[in-house]
Amino acid sequence: WKGFGAATKGKLTRLTDSNPWLADRLMGKQEGIVYKAQDGLEIGGLLIHPIGKVAKKGAPLIVQVHGGPESHYRNGWVTSYSNLGQVAAGRGFAVFFPNYRGSTGRGVAYSKADHHDPAGKEFQDIVDGVNYLAEQKIIDKARVGSMGGSYGGYASAWAATFYSKHYKAAAVFVGVSDQISKIGTTDITNEMITVHFRKKPWENWDFFLKRSPIYYAHQSTTATLILHGKADTRVDPGQSRELYRHLKIRGKGPVRLVLYPGEGHGNRMAAARLDYHLRTLRWMERFLKGSAKDVPDSDIDYKKELDNK
């Protein structure tokens, strides 16, 4: 844009248009929302409304949880290979992007509000957001899925276990499942200790155990898709193997593990990104829009999925 000066009298002129083809595409309405958490704290986020006719009970919902948690969603273009966004809206989903406590963008106090309490009120904030959308009759509370990577993967693993009754499906990408083993395998041990937990595991093993999704695997009925890069040094792929094995042995819902060779803490290669996008979208469609009780085929017909508009 050009025109930020007194001479232009506030009139802006657009200089570039990176994606002109989007002008011919129907987009879901995107808006910022604000709601109250259980303790009265004001939480913000984004909502993309579904395209097309919505069932009387409301639309199926995908909760897209950001990582960090020192990050936040802005009210701009949020769709990517790992954020289904407008693609999901085109398939009839509502998509919710919560900026739960611990997120950036609202000052230091808000970004530190999750310290000492990982997986506590911060993830309850997300459930409160889902409840708010249900109260507004926007979404069907019985058809909710959670997905995210890294800390968002931790949130989605927590959704699939601790909060399983609220979530019918989950996609856990490079996520944390065991806070005790993570301390000994991550390349950011000090960050976990000095920023999030504010204590060392050997000072309180029980606290770290009970903030681990695997601890609650026995109560999971959520259809859980677990994805991880085999070369991840930030969150070791063993975290996903642990979650998968605990859910297979102790859980009651369908589960699948997908490992990406050569990928680290997030996919960089086009083929792996495409696979992730199509695989997670197929998972959400299967369990939030269909009546399936078992996992889909492990292989993906990429052409068929791309042609499925």
LUMDO-821208 format. One line per field, with one value per residue (C-alpha): residue number from 1; x, y, z. Coordinates in steps of 0.5 Angstrom, whole numbers. Layout:
N
resi <- [NUM_...]
east <- [X_...]
north <- [Y_...]
up <- [Z_...]
//
This chain:
309
resi <- [1_2_3_4_5_6_7_8_9_10_11_12_13_14_15_16_17_18_19_20_21_22_23_24_25_26_27_28_29_30_31_32_33_34_35_36_37_38_39_40_41_42_43_44_45_46_47_48_49_50_51_52_53_54_55_56_57_58_59_60_61_62_63_64_65_66_67_68_69_70_71_72_73_74_75_76_77_78_79_80_81_82_83_84_85_86_87_88_89_90_91_92_93_94_95_96_97_98_99_100_101_102_103_104_105_106_107_108_109_110_111_112_113_114_115_116_117_118_119_120_121_122_123_124_125_126_127_128_129_130_131_132_133_134_135_136_137_138_139_140_141_142_143_144_145_146_147_148_149_150_151_152_153_154_155_156_157_158_159_160_161_162_163_164_165_166_167_168_169_170_171_172_173_174_175_176_177_178_179_180_181_182_183_184_185_186_187_188_189_190_191_192_193_194_195_196_197_198_199_200_201_202_203_204_205_206_207_208_209_210_211_212_213_214_215_216_217_218_219_220_221_222_223_224_225_226_227_228_229_230_231_232_233_234_235_236_237_238_239_240_241_242_243_244_245_246_247_248_249_250_251_252_253_254_255_256_257_258_259_260_261_262_263_264_265_266_267_268_269_270_271_272_273_274_275_276_277_278_279_280_281_282_283_284_285_286_287_288_289_290_291_292_293_294_295_296_297_298_299_300_301_302_303_304_305_306_307_308_309]
east <- [0_2_-1_1_3_-1_-1_-5_-10_-11_-12_-9_-7_-6_1_1_-4_0_-6_-11_-15_-17_-22_-26_-27_-32_-29_-32_-34_-28_-29_-26_-30_-29_-32_-31_-27_-30_-26_-28_-22_-24_-21_-21_-20_-22_-28_-29_-36_-38_-40_-46_-52_-51_-55_-60_-56_-50_-44_-38_-33_-25_-21_-14_-10_-3_3_8_4_8_4_-3_-7_-9_-15_-12_-10_-9_-10_-4_-2_-3_-8_-14_-18_-22_-21_-25_-30_-31_-32_-38_-34_-33_-26_-24_-17_-17_-12_-12_-8_-1_-2_2_-1_-4_1_6_1_-3_3_5_-2_-1_6_6_0_1_-5_-9_-14_-10_-14_-20_-20_-21_-27_-30_-29_-33_-38_-39_-40_-45_-49_-49_-52_-46_-43_-46_-43_-43_-38_-32_-25_-18_-12_-5_2_8_4_-2_-1_0_-7_-10_-7_-10_-17_-16_-15_-17_-22_-24_-32_-32_-28_-30_-24_-16_-10_-4_2_9_6_8_5_9_12_17_21_20_25_30_29_28_33_30_30_31_25_20_23_24_18_12_13_17_19_24_21_25_22_15_15_7_6_9_6_-1_0_2_-4_-2_-4_-11_-11_-15_-21_-20_-26_-23_-21_-14_-9_-2_3_11_17_22_28_25_29_25_19_22_18_18_13_8_10_8_2_0_2_-2_-8_-8_-7_-11_-16_-23_-22_-19_-12_-7_1_4_11_15_22_27_22_23_19_14_14_18_18_12_10_10_6_1_0_-1_-6_-10_-10_-12_-18_-20_-20_-24_-29_-29_-31_-34_-39_-39_-41_-35_-32_-25_-19_-19_-14_-7_-6_-8_-11_-8_-11_-18_-17_-15_-21_-26_-29]
north <- [0_7_14_14_21_28_30_24_26_19_16_9_6_-1_-3_-11_-16_-23_-28_-25_-31_-31_-26_-31_-36_-36_-35_-36_-30_-29_-25_-23_-26_-24_-29_-30_-36_-39_-35_-28_-27_-24_-29_-27_-31_-31_-35_-37_-39_-45_-44_-46_-49_-51_-56_-54_-56_-52_-53_-58_-55_-55_-52_-49_-48_-44_-47_-43_-42_-35_-33_-31_-31_-24_-23_-23_-29_-35_-41_-45_-53_-54_-49_-52_-45_-43_-50_-53_-47_-49_-56_-54_-53_-47_-46_-43_-40_-39_-34_-37_-34_-35_-32_-26_-19_-17_-15_-18_-20_-24_-28_-30_-32_-39_-40_-45_-48_-51_-55_-51_-45_-44_-50_-49_-43_-47_-51_-45_-42_-48_-47_-40_-42_-47_-42_-38_-44_-43_-50_-57_-59_-66_-65_-62_-63_-60_-60_-56_-57_-56_-53_-53_-61_-61_-58_-63_-69_-66_-65_-72_-75_-70_-67_-72_-72_-65_-67_-72_-72_-69_-68_-68_-65_-65_-65_-66_-72_-74_-68_-72_-76_-69_-66_-71_-71_-63_-58_-53_-56_-49_-46_-51_-51_-43_-41_-45_-50_-45_-51_-57_-64_-68_-63_-65_-71_-72_-65_-66_-73_-70_-65_-70_-73_-80_-80_-79_-84_-89_-84_-82_-84_-79_-81_-79_-78_-77_-74_-72_-71_-77_-72_-67_-65_-60_-65_-72_-76_-81_-76_-79_-86_-86_-82_-87_-93_-91_-90_-96_-100_-96_-91_-93_-89_-90_-88_-87_-85_-82_-81_-76_-78_-72_-67_-64_-59_-58_-60_-57_-61_-60_-67_-68_-61_-64_-70_-67_-62_-68_-73_-68_-66_-73_-75_-69_-70_-78_-77_-70_-71_-78_-84_-88_-92_-94_-91_-89_-93_-91_-89_-83_-82_-75_-74_-76_-72_-66_-66_-67_-60]
up <- [0_-1_2_9_9_10_3_1_6_9_2_1_-6_-7_-10_-10_-11_-9_-10_-15_-16_-9_-12_-15_-9_-4_3_9_14_18_25_32_38_45_51_58_61_67_72_68_64_57_52_44_38_31_28_20_19_14_7_5_9_16_20_25_31_28_24_26_29_28_34_31_37_36_39_43_47_46_40_37_31_28_24_17_13_17_12_11_10_18_19_15_16_9_6_12_11_4_7_11_18_23_25_31_33_40_43_50_56_55_48_46_43_50_54_59_64_59_56_63_66_64_68_74_71_64_61_67_66_59_56_60_56_49_52_55_47_45_50_48_40_42_46_40_36_31_32_34_41_39_33_35_33_36_32_33_33_38_44_40_39_47_47_42_46_52_49_47_54_59_56_51_53_49_43_38_34_35_31_35_31_34_41_48_51_57_61_65_59_55_60_58_50_48_46_50_57_61_57_60_67_67_63_63_69_74_77_76_75_81_85_84_80_81_78_72_71_72_67_62_57_57_65_62_56_60_59_52_47_42_35_35_29_31_27_28_24_25_26_31_36_40_41_40_36_42_45_39_40_47_46_41_45_51_47_44_50_55_50_47_41_34_34_28_28_22_22_17_15_14_18_24_28_23_16_11_4_0_0_7_8_3_6_13_10_6_12_18_13_12_19_21_16_17_25_25_19_18_23_22_28_25_22_15_10_12_4_1_-6_-7_-13_-11_-5_-9_-13_-7_-7]
//
